[in-house]
Amino acid sequence: MQVILKQDIARVGRQYDVVDVTNGYANNFLFPQGLAEPATKDKVLLLEKKREAIKVAEEARAKALAEKFKTLEGKSVTITVKADDNGSLYKKLQSSDIAEVLLSEHDIELSESSILLDTPISATGEHEVNIEALDKKAAITVHVVKE
């Protein structure tokens, strides 16, 4: 039986894929859980239109992301935090903290997973941080200053 997946399912397929599954699997698991729907001709045609719209949206998103990364390259942000006299931070800085500062200072919204930190920042000073998303890369400088 051919079904259209409504979300990603391990070892079956990705969202919006048309896949062949057994009748029992479709009727007893996929349909009751709301994970799939029968692949009729009309639904497959509608799915093709949806895929085209998703592709256009992804291309626009990739173009906007490329523009963001051009403006982001070489930028620096300053974060003021509480630290002891030796420069050790009381609370380590995570990717989420850097994402918040990028949004407030440069109006650039990035997910935490795009900000690559090997380890959280635990000391004051300048830190080079790499940012990567959809094969685009940039490097910024994070200035951590004692409050």
N, C-alpha and C positions, 0 to 999 in steps of 0.2 A: 504494500500500500504506500502511495506517495503522500507525504505530509509536508507542510510548511512549518518550520520551527519558529516559535515566537521568541526564543532566547537561546543562548549557547547551551548545548548539552554535551558533556564529555563523551567521547567515543561515538557520537552520533553526528553532530554537525554544529554549525554556527547559526546565529540568528538570521532569519530570512532565507536559509538554505532550503531547497526542495530535496528531500531525501527519501529513500525507500526504507521502510521498516516493516516488521511483521504486523499482521492485523491485530494480534493479541496485544503487542507492545503499544500500538497506537490507541486501541480501544480501552485497554485496561490501565494504562499509565499516562501516556502523553496527553490525551484529550481530557481526562478527568482532572489532571493537574494544571491544565491550561497552558501546557508547554508547546502545543502544536495544534494545527487545524488541517482538515483535509485539503489536499492540493487539487482544487477544481480548476478548469480552464480560466474562468473569470478571475479567480484569486491569483493564479499564476501571472496573468496579464497585469493585474493591479500591483503585484509584487515587483514586476519588471519596472513599472513606473516609479514605484517607491525606491527601488535600487538606484535608478537614474537620479532621483532627487537627492538621495543620500550621497551619491558620488559628487554631485555638484556642490553640495554643502561641505563635503570633506575637502574638495579642491579649494573652496573659498577659505575654509579654516586653515589649510596649509599655507595659503598665500598670506593671510593675516599673521600667522605665526612667523613666517619668514620676515615680514616687516618688523614685527616685535623684536626678533632676534637681531636685526640690523641695528635698531635703536638701542638695544640692550648691551651689545658688545662694548666692553671697556668702561661701562658705567660703574659707579661706586655708590654704595649705600652706607649710612652710618647708623649704628644701633647703640643706644646708650643703655647700659645694664648695671646692676649692682655687682660689685666685685670687691675682693679683699685688697690689701695693700700690695700683694705680690702680683696682682693682675688675674688671679683665678676667679672665674665667674661662680656665683652662688647657684645659678641655674644655667645649664648648658644650652646653647642656641641650637635649635633644630631647623630642619628645612622649612617647617611651617612658619617659624619666626621670620625667616628671610623672605618667604613668599608674602607675608603681611607687609613687610617694609617695602618690598618692590611695588606692591599695590598702592600703598599710601604715598610713597615718594615719586614713583614714575608712572603710576596708573597702568601697570602691566600685571595682568592676572595670570599666574602660572600655578599648576598643581604642585603639591609637595614632591611628588615622584619625579618631577622634571629637574629639581634642584639636587645635584649630586654632592652629597657630603659623605666622605669615608667614615668620619666620626663626627659627633656633634662638636661645635666650637666651644672650648672650655677656657679660653684665655683672651685677654684684651689684645688689641693690635690689629694688623691688617691680615686678612685671610683671603686667599684666592678661591673662588667658588665657581665650579663649572655647572652650566645649565644645558640640558639636552632634552629635546622633544621632537618626535617625527623626523629624525635624522638631521635636525638643525642643532648647532652647538654655539654656545657663547660663554664667555668668562667675565665675571664681575669681581670687584673687590669689595669685601665687606670690612668696614672699619668698626671695630668693637671698642667702645669708649666706656671708661668707668664713670658711673653716675656721680 
